[in-house]
């Protein structure tokens, strides 16, 4: 009996010794798991201000390696139209477009999303509240300059959106401090995502 118990103890000892190692391996796998899936989110939106001479569009791509942390890249265009008339000449219209770039880091803490980086070619930071599986969003975004390159040295954008499937409607103020009435906007857009970019690339490769 003693000999049998000793043999059983020797056999059981490695199993107990392997437990911490197994836990360590599982922990490393858990840490590496978020980076093994890359979700790409696309956001294509258009807006028009209450002034008839200004409208814009934005394409934003978010690359999420973790549910609570991601990168965002975007390009925006703002178009303005002006009417001009000279004595004895018919009225003429002219338009111009300016393009701006954005690159931000996003950190999610519950329903709150914080961001910082480059916004419309200027430094900026944002606070966003999301609810109902991100279908309802409210955002406050501050930048150190105006996207049109005017005399404004700072800008505070306040807005929100409501999404239904892939389609969303948006409204807000492009500049809540400098010109709230002139910069009020409404618009819409599309949001969709690739839940596993690495898996899609693997499928395409094979």
TARA-V84147 format. One record per pair of residues at least 12 apart in sequence whose C-alpha atoms are under 6 Angstrom apart, sorted by the first residue. I is the first residue (numbers start at 1). J is the second residue. Records with the same first field share a line. If there is no record, write none. Layout:
I=J + J
This chain:
34=66
35=65
37=196
38=64 + 65 + 196 + 197
39=63 + 64 + 194 + 195 + 196 + 197
40=62 + 63 + 193 + 194
41=61 + 62 + 192 + 193
42=60 + 61 + 191 + 192 + 193
43=59 + 60 + 190 + 191
44=58 + 59 + 189 + 190
45=57 + 58 + 188 + 189
46=187 + 188
47=186 + 187
48=185 + 186
49=183 + 184 + 185
50=184
53=80 + 81
54=79 + 80
55=78 + 79
56=77 + 78 + 79
57=76 + 77
58=75 + 76
59=74 + 75
60=73 + 74
61=73
68=107 + 108
69=106 + 107
70=106
71=105
72=103 + 104
73=102 + 103
74=101 + 102
75=100 + 101
76=99 + 100
77=98 + 99
78=97 + 98
79=96 + 97
80=95 + 96
81=94 + 95
82=94
100=120 + 121
101=120 + 121
102=118 + 119 + 120
103=117 + 118
104=116 + 117 + 118
111=129 + 130
112=128 + 129
113=128
114=126 + 127
120=147
122=144 + 145
123=143 + 144
124=142 + 143
125=141 + 142
126=140 + 141
127=139 + 140
135=162 + 163
136=161 + 162
137=160 + 161
138=159 + 160
139=158 + 159 + 160
140=157 + 158
141=156 + 157
142=155 + 156
143=155
155=175
156=175 + 176
157=173 + 174 + 175 + 176
158=172 + 173
159=171 + 172
166=190 + 191
167=189 + 190
168=188 + 189
169=187 + 188
170=186 + 187 + 188
171=185 + 186
172=184 + 185
173=185
